[in-house]
């Protein structure tokens, strides 16, 4: 089985899409290292997985800080073993009109979403290469494919992930490591609920009217795509972007 004895790292795994991914990979049989800026959320998710019969540990790290990322992954290796799967999911999704955006807002978003991905993947990848088998999955966004008003910094950071996927897939193609991206759209998460409550985005019912399948997505929808991409069956799939969007656009 793909997951037997293998360790998966999920950043931003304490809540939302990341938690759904961590829970699915644990159910698949992976040992899961959950890395999150909110340590209590990481530990709570890990505890929930263990209560369900899986094996997981939680670690705190701000992915924009390389030393914290290295420390968290080193602890994960010590607790669970060499890393086999990396899911770079940690991200922020701020909203700001482009002409009012400050350089600090731009830099802060890229530091987490894109540079944080760089830190996570580069820190973990030697384990995968040494083993001759590994899976890297970046969680991007439909905003990188079709644009997003008032989110130029977010769209740019997520577009960078798409380019990084292509580059790493080619560079590591002969090592047994695949690199792919999942691009979600209209997924219900706790952060989305907060934006709805603030009136920043439409209701789920209103959004569903514009999605061909007639509903918004769930974290489980994204986790299912990740589950396939990290499997042995996906060994011939690399450098690809899987758009999980209910058919809302051609991406």
Beta strands, then each sheet from edge to edge (+ up, - down):
strand 1: 7-11
strand 2: 31-36
strand 3: 55-60
strand 4: 83-88
strand 5: 134-139
strand 6: 177-184
strand 7: 241-244
sheet 1: 3+ 2+ 1+ 4+ 5+ 6+ 7+
end
